[in-house]
Amino acid sequence: MDISSKTINEIDEAKQIEDLKKIEAVFFVSGRFLSMQELISLTDLNPIIIQELIENLKKKYDRSDSAIEIVEKNGLWKMDVKQEYSGIINKLATGNSEFSKAEQETLAIIAYKQPMKQSVVVKIRGNKAYEHIKKFFDLGLIRKKKMGHTNELSLSNEFYDYFNLTDSDTGLQESLKEKSTEE
């Protein structure tokens, strides 16, 4: 059987399309920033190919006037909704949130007052705050630092990534101030 160069090109092109779909699926399902090492282990692809695929995905979303984009931050990548559509996403997220109202209030207090002692959070929010803090820590949203008999709590970088914020985002501080004055 004679394999022509056209056939080889067709096979290469089909492989590239399949690899692009693979990395796109990984980004879609993860919902968070991924390192090159994570992308390699999830896709079994070479880092040079992954880098090329990420660039191709960026171009694909730019060309198609998509509401989706690939965001890069400190050598990490994730699929996200473009900033101009974040209002829609925030409405959707507040509709049926993965955090209860009590958990949201606990997280808002930590975010607004950080760094703060865990014992103070529990004093303000009650014993249920222990469960909330554990959940936030397990999700990587907060950091704990041992301080005597308690922990000092502060927001992690994952918090800002999770809520699509920058740590200098004044909107976060303003919305937290509004929330604390409503109570």
C-alpha positions as CSV (number, residue, x, y, z in Angstrom):
1,M,0.0,0.0,0.0
2,D,1.4,3.4,-1.0
3,I,0.8,6.2,1.4
4,S,1.0,9.5,-0.3
5,S,2.1,12.8,1.3
6,K,-1.5,13.9,1.0
7,T,-2.6,11.0,3.1
8,I,0.1,11.7,5.7
9,N,-1.1,15.4,5.8
10,E,-4.7,14.3,6.3
11,I,-3.6,12.0,9.2
12,D,-1.6,14.8,10.8
13,E,-4.5,17.3,10.4
14,A,-7.0,14.8,12.0
15,K,-4.5,14.2,14.9
16,Q,-4.2,18.0,15.5
17,I,-8.0,18.4,15.4
18,E,-8.4,15.6,17.9
19,D,-5.7,17.0,20.2
20,L,-7.3,20.4,20.1
21,K,-10.7,18.9,21.1
22,K,-8.9,17.0,23.9
23,I,-7.3,20.1,25.4
24,E,-10.5,22.1,24.9
25,A,-12.5,19.4,26.9
26,V,-9.9,19.5,29.7
27,F,-10.2,23.3,30.0
28,F,-14.0,23.1,29.8
29,V,-14.4,20.5,32.6
30,S,-11.7,21.8,34.9
31,G,-13.1,25.3,35.4
32,R,-9.8,26.4,37.1
33,F,-6.3,27.4,36.2
34,L,-4.1,24.5,35.1
35,S,-0.4,24.2,35.0
36,M,1.6,22.8,32.1
37,Q,2.3,19.7,34.2
38,E,-1.4,19.2,34.8
39,L,-2.2,19.6,31.1
40,I,0.5,17.1,30.2
41,S,-0.8,14.5,32.7
42,L,-4.5,15.0,31.6
43,T,-3.9,14.9,27.9
44,D,-0.7,12.8,27.5
45,L,0.6,15.5,25.0
46,N,4.0,17.0,24.6
47,P,4.3,20.5,26.2
48,I,5.4,22.1,22.8
49,I,2.2,20.7,21.3
50,I,0.1,21.8,24.2
51,Q,1.5,25.4,23.9
52,E,0.7,25.4,20.2
53,L,-2.9,24.1,20.9
54,I,-3.5,26.8,23.6
55,E,-2.5,29.4,21.0
56,N,-4.8,27.8,18.4
57,L,-7.7,27.8,20.9
58,K,-7.1,31.5,21.7
59,K,-7.2,32.3,18.0
60,K,-10.3,30.1,17.5
61,Y,-12.2,31.9,20.2
62,D,-11.1,35.3,18.9
63,R,-12.0,34.5,15.3
64,S,-15.5,33.1,16.2
65,D,-16.5,36.1,18.2
66,S,-17.0,33.7,21.1
67,A,-17.9,34.7,24.7
68,I,-15.3,32.2,25.8
69,E,-11.5,32.9,26.1
70,I,-8.4,31.2,27.2
71,V,-6.8,33.2,30.1
72,E,-3.2,32.9,31.0
73,K,-1.8,34.0,34.3
74,N,1.7,33.2,35.7
75,G,2.2,30.2,33.4
76,L,-1.3,28.8,34.2
77,W,-4.2,28.6,31.8
78,K,-8.0,28.3,32.0
79,M,-11.1,28.6,29.9
80,D,-13.3,31.5,31.1
81,V,-16.1,33.7,30.0
82,K,-15.0,37.1,28.7
83,Q,-15.2,39.9,31.1
84,E,-18.1,41.7,29.3
85,Y,-20.3,38.6,30.0
86,S,-19.4,38.1,33.7
87,G,-22.5,39.9,34.7
88,I,-24.7,37.2,33.2
89,I,-22.6,34.5,34.8
90,N,-22.8,36.2,38.2
91,K,-26.6,36.3,38.0
92,L,-26.6,32.6,37.1
93,A,-24.1,31.8,39.9
94,T,-26.2,33.6,42.6
95,G,-29.4,31.8,41.5
96,N,-28.4,28.4,42.7
97,S,-25.1,28.8,44.4
98,E,-22.9,26.0,45.6
99,F,-22.5,28.0,48.8
100,S,-25.4,28.4,51.3
101,K,-26.3,31.9,52.3
102,A,-24.6,31.3,55.7
103,E,-21.4,30.1,54.0
104,Q,-21.4,33.1,51.7
105,E,-21.7,35.4,54.7
106,T,-18.9,33.7,56.5
107,L,-16.7,33.9,53.4
108,A,-17.6,37.6,53.0
109,I,-16.5,38.4,56.6
110,I,-13.2,36.6,56.1
111,A,-12.6,38.4,52.8
112,Y,-13.5,41.8,54.2
113,K,-11.6,41.5,57.5
114,Q,-8.6,39.4,56.4
115,P,-6.3,38.5,57.9
116,M,-8.5,37.5,60.9
117,K,-8.4,35.0,63.6
118,Q,-10.6,31.9,63.2
119,S,-11.8,32.3,66.8
120,V,-13.2,35.8,65.9
121,V,-15.0,34.3,62.8
122,V,-16.6,31.6,65.1
123,K,-17.5,34.3,67.7
124,I,-19.3,36.3,65.0
125,R,-20.8,33.5,62.9
126,G,-21.3,30.7,65.5
127,N,-20.1,27.1,65.6
128,K,-21.2,26.3,62.0
129,A,-18.4,28.6,60.9
130,Y,-15.9,25.7,61.6
131,E,-17.6,23.7,58.9
132,H,-17.6,26.7,56.5
133,I,-13.9,27.3,57.1
134,K,-13.1,23.7,56.5
135,K,-15.0,23.7,53.2
136,F,-13.3,26.9,52.1
137,F,-9.9,25.6,53.1
138,D,-10.6,22.2,51.3
139,L,-11.6,24.2,48.2
140,G,-8.4,26.2,48.4
141,L,-10.2,29.5,48.8
142,I,-8.6,30.5,52.1
143,R,-5.2,30.0,53.8
144,K,-4.7,29.1,57.4
145,K,-1.7,30.1,59.5
146,K,-1.4,28.7,63.0
147,M,-1.5,31.5,65.6
148,G,-1.4,30.3,69.2
149,H,-4.6,28.2,69.8
150,T,-6.3,29.4,66.7
151,N,-5.6,30.0,63.0
152,E,-5.2,33.3,61.1
153,L,-7.4,33.2,58.0
154,S,-6.8,35.0,54.7
155,L,-7.9,34.7,51.1
156,S,-5.8,32.5,48.8
157,N,-5.0,33.2,45.2
158,E,-7.5,30.5,44.3
159,F,-10.2,32.7,45.8
160,Y,-9.5,35.4,43.2
161,D,-9.3,32.9,40.4
162,Y,-12.5,31.1,41.5
163,F,-14.5,34.3,41.6
164,N,-12.7,35.8,38.5
165,L,-11.3,38.7,40.5
166,T,-8.0,40.3,40.9
167,D,-6.7,41.0,44.4
168,S,-6.7,44.7,43.6
169,D,-10.3,44.5,42.5
170,T,-12.1,47.4,44.2
171,G,-15.4,45.9,43.3
172,L,-14.8,43.1,45.8
173,Q,-14.1,45.6,48.6
174,E,-17.1,47.7,47.7
175,S,-19.5,44.8,47.5
176,L,-18.2,43.4,50.8
177,K,-18.7,46.8,52.4
178,E,-22.3,47.0,51.1
179,K,-22.9,43.4,52.4
180,S,-21.6,44.3,55.9
181,T,-23.7,47.5,56.2
182,E,-26.9,45.6,55.2
183,E,-26.6,43.3,58.3
